[in-house]
Amino acid sequence: MKLTFLGTGTSCGVPVIGCQCEVCQSDDPHDKRSRCSVLVETDETRLLIDCGPDFRQQILPQPFRKIDAILITHAHYDHMGGMDDIRPYCQFGEINVYADAVACQGMLEMLPYCFAEHRYPGVPAIGLHEIKPHEPLTFGDLAVTPFVVMHGKLPILAYRIGDLAYITDMKTIDESEMDYLRDVKVLVVNALRFDKPHHSHQLVDDAVAFAKRVGTEHTFLIHSCHDIGLHAEVNKKLPAGIQLAYDGEVIDIG
């Protein structure tokens, strides 16, 4: 199984429009962070987790092949604002999108023309499926279990796929959900910045403590804003086994 980080940035992306900080002005491509999204692939199956407003530019460098399912974490624009751009993939058939009840409603409100009784030609063909936490899903040779984390006061979905756990926009997690992280080997989790606490996002120290609690072998930090600092400098500060992910990074997961 292969994971490709399409985007690793927070809702504003990096660089932030109009910002003159050293991160936003950096020439290092590792400091360019589009909105969060990943591809999880085997030879047989291809899953997309979240489809934000940068999806078009993110997917262009990738091989053009069928997307078997799109898994949505939650109904915020930076995680599903690119859904209209999936239309080229509809030549492979209807695109099946899986989300909780809140995100499904958000999709209907954001893209009403895709679900109208009489749709005009060319709109994305979306099969929208409401899913519930802890109910397993199977796509080809990939088994997926959604579980719940808290984005401030909003329950959102995280996903366990084999030895991988993908979590974004988490502030806290209930102890009852920790069972879904048992024996995880690769953890992807959000880390907004080092300081200035946020009401609905973890900071780096929170993410590091969480990774140690999970006991995973490898942890990749995502959903980071420009305040986190330069990519190269951040990785020097992180413990062994934990690193800041970057757009375009590819990792192999057994």
C-alpha positions, 0 to 999 in steps of 0.5 A: 500500500502506498500513501501520497501526500497531495497536500499537507497545509492548513485552511489558508495554505502556505504561502499565505496570500500577502504574507512576507514571513520567511516560511511564505517567502521560502524557496524550499518546495517543502515549505509550499503546503496546499490544503490537506488530502492524500491518495491511498493506493494499491495495484488494485484500489485507489482511495482519495481522502478529502478533496479540497480546493487545491485538488486540481493542481494536486492531482495533475502530476499523478497518473490518471486512473480510476478513483474507487472512492473518496472519503471525506473527514468533515464538511469544511471547505478546505476538505471538500471544496474541490469536489467539482474538479473530480469530473474528469474521473467520471469517465470511469463511472460514477464517483462514490463519495463517503461521508458522515451525515453532516458532511453529506448535507454540506455536500448537497448544499455546496454542490446542489447542481450535482444532485438536481433532478435534471442535471445539466450535462458535464456536472460530476456524477457523484454517488453520495453515501452516508457512513457511520463511525466504526462500521467497516467499509471495503474497497477492492483489497482495502479495508477501511474503518472510520472512527471519531475525533473531535475538531473542537466541538465538532465530531469528525471522521478519521480513518484506519486503513490496514496499518495506517491511521489518518487523522486531520483537524483533531483537537481531542479524542475520546478514550473509547476511540483509541482501540481503533489505533491499536497496532498502527504502524504509520500515523498521520496526524495534524499539528498546526504550529508550536505555540499559540493554542488553538480552540480546535487543532492540536499543536506540535507538542500535542501531536508528539504526545499523541504519537507516543501514546499510540506507540506507532513506528512512524508519524507524519505531521500534517495540516500545518500553517506557516507559523510552524516554521521552516520545514527543515528546521521543524524536522530537526526539532522532532523526536525520532520517528516523527517528521513533518510531511510535505506535499508530494511525499510518498511513503510505502506502508506494508 
